[in-house]
Amino acid sequence: MTIFDIVPATMAHAVAIHERVRAAEVREIQDSHGLSIDEYLLLDMRRSTSAWAWLVDGQVGCMFGVVVNNLMSGDSYPWFISTALVDEFSFNFAKSCKRLLPELLEAHPNMRGMVDARYQLSLRWLQWLGAEMKDAIPLGANNKPFIPFEMRRKHDNAGESK
C-alpha cells in the first residue's frame, strides 16, 4: 500500500527533489528568476513562513511553501515545485491539495503569484484550485509571458472571514 504524507520541508527534501523537478518548472524558474532549481529552492525555503514536502512512500513528490510579502495586509505568495510523482498519483495529490488549501488560505488570506503562461498543466491546476487569473505580462530577463494569479480566503454571506 502506498503511503502519502505531508511533512514540514527540510533541506534534505530540497536535495532529494532537485534532480527530479519537471522540466517546465525548471524553465519557469530560470525565465522568471534567473536561478537554478537549487538556488530557487534554497531562497524560497529560507524566506518561507511555512514550507512542506508531499511524500509518496518517503520520496519527495513536491515541495511548496508560502512567503509573506506584507504582514499588515496578509499578502503572500505561494511557491511550488513538483516531480512526475504528482502525475503518477494525481488523485491522491488532488485530495491533499483540496484538504490543505482552506488551512493555507486561513493563514494566508491573500496569496498572489506568477505562473509561466506556457505551462498549461500548472495553469489548469491553479484554476482547479480556484485561482483568479489575469492577463499575461512579460517577465524576467527574456520577457517571457507570465500570468499573475490570486487566491483569496472565501468570505461568508455576512462579509466576515470564515
HULINQUI-V134093 format. One record per pair of residues at least 24 apart in sequence whose C-alpha atoms are under 8 Angstrom apart, sorted by the first residue. I is the first residue (numbers start at 1). J is the second residue. D is the distance in whole Angstrom. If there is no record, write none. Layout:
i;j;d
I;J;D
I;J;D
This chain:
i;j;d
2;56;7
2;57;6
3;55;8
3;56;6
3;57;5
3;58;8
4;54;7
4;55;6
4;56;5
4;57;6
4;58;8
4;92;8
5;54;6
5;55;5
5;56;7
6;52;6
6;53;6
6;54;5
6;55;6
7;52;5
7;53;5
7;54;7
7;55;8
8;50;8
8;51;6
8;52;4
8;53;6
9;51;5
9;52;4
9;53;5
9;63;7
10;52;8
10;53;8
11;42;8
13;53;7
13;60;6
13;63;8
14;38;8
14;41;7
14;42;8
14;63;8
16;59;8
16;60;7
17;60;6
17;61;8
17;62;7
17;83;8
20;83;6
20;84;8
21;81;7
21;82;6
21;83;5
21;84;8
22;82;6
22;83;5
22;84;7
24;119;6
25;81;7
25;82;8
28;115;8
28;116;6
31;139;8
31;140;6
31;141;7
31;142;7
31;144;7
32;139;6
32;140;5
32;141;8
32;144;8
33;140;6
34;140;7
34;141;8
44;79;8
56;85;8
61;85;5
61;86;6
62;86;7
68;108;8
74;108;6
74;109;6
74;110;6
75;108;7
75;109;7
75;110;5
75;111;6
75;112;7
76;108;6
76;110;6
76;111;5
76;112;6
77;111;5
77;112;5
77;113;5
78;111;6
78;112;7
78;113;7
79;113;8
97;129;8
98;129;7
101;129;8
102;153;7
105;151;8
105;152;7
105;153;5
106;153;6
106;162;8
108;153;8
109;151;8
109;152;5
109;153;5
110;150;7
110;151;6
110;152;5
110;153;7
111;150;6
111;151;5
111;152;6
112;148;7
112;149;6
112;150;4
112;151;6
113;148;6
113;149;5
113;150;7
114;146;6
114;147;5
114;148;4
114;149;6
115;146;5
115;147;5
115;148;7
115;149;7
116;144;8
116;145;6
116;146;4
116;147;6
117;145;6
117;146;5
117;147;6
118;145;8
